[in-house]
Amino acid sequence: MQKNKGFTLVELMVTIAVLAIIATMAVPSFNRLILSQKLNSNTRALVSAFNLAKSQASVMKRTVAVCPNKTVAGAAYTKDDCATAAIVNYTTTTDPKEKADLLANQVILVAIDSRVDLKSGSATQIVFNEIGSSGAQKTMSLCAGKELRTITILQLGNVTQTTGTC
């Protein structure tokens, strides 16, 4: 009698069924993990942008604005929108070279992932003055899934962050 050296169809079907059940249980937690990583990444990007803007403002002795690339309602927000709202002399400037210089050196636009939302009440732009101060305490809150990250820019320009739930 000859020995079989393979798997039967039943054994293969049972193995595939077990793997499908395990994968079905793992997918939701994997999606939460990915969403959490996107939130952390976007928070780090904003904190880095705030610190860069604070330094850039004090070195250049000019105001520098930081804006997310979308509004609280989810609409797109461009560098031009940010400059119009935050930089005082942007709208009165008629020289295209000067406008391009303002956009390049005084506006930082931070890309926020489409699955991460700005929470209602968040500042739409943070402006650092010539000495690197924000002038008043402002907050920007990011929400993804049930996780919340709140970034607070203190009056002197220091940046802190806290975690919570949406």
C-alpha positions, 0 to 999 in steps of 0.5 A, spaced: 500 500 500 502 506 498 502 512 503 499 519 501 504 525 501 499 531 501 493 534 504 486 532 503 481 537 500 477 537 507 484 539 511 485 544 506 478 547 506 478 547 514 485 551 514 482 556 509 476 557 514 480 558 520 485 563 517 478 567 514 476 567 521 482 569 524 483 575 519 476 577 520 477 578 527 484 582 526 482 587 520 478 592 525 483 592 530 488 593 524 484 599 521 484 602 528 491 602 529 492 605 522 488 610 524 491 612 530 498 612 526 495 617 522 493 621 527 499 621 531 503 623 524 498 629 523 499 631 530 507 631 529 507 634 523 503 640 526 507 641 532 513 641 528 510 646 523 509 650 529 516 650 532 518 651 525 514 657 524 516 660 531 523 660 529 522 662 522 518 668 525 523 670 530 529 669 525 526 673 519 523 678 524 516 677 520 510 674 521 509 667 520 502 663 519 501 656 520 494 653 517 492 646 516 490 644 509 483 643 510 477 647 515 473 644 520 468 643 516 473 639 511 473 644 505 480 645 502 484 650 505 490 653 500 496 657 502 493 663 498 487 662 503 491 662 509 495 668 507 489 672 506 486 670 512 493 671 517 498 675 513 496 683 514 499 686 508 498 680 503 492 682 500 494 689 499 501 687 495 500 687 488 507 685 486 507 678 484 514 677 486 512 679 493 506 675 494 510 669 492 515 671 497 510 671 502 507 665 500 514 661 500 517 664 507 511 666 511 506 661 510 506 654 512 501 649 510 500 642 513 497 636 510 492 633 514 490 626 512 483 625 509 481 620 515 483 625 520 478 631 522 479 638 525 475 638 531 470 644 532 472 650 535 479 649 533 483 655 530 484 655 523 491 658 523 496 660 528 500 666 527 507 667 530 509 675 530 516 678 529 518 675 536 516 668 535 510 669 540 503 667 538 500 673 542 494 669 545 493 662 547 490 658 541 488 650 540 487 646 535 484 639 536 485 633 531 480 627 531 480 620 528 476 615 530 475 616 538 482 618 539 483 626 540 490 630 540 489 637 542 495 642 541 495 648 545 500 654 543 501 658 549 502 666 548 509 666 548 509 660 542 510 654 546 507 648 544 504 643 548 499 637 546 494 632 550 490 626 548 483 624 550 477 622 546 472 625 541 
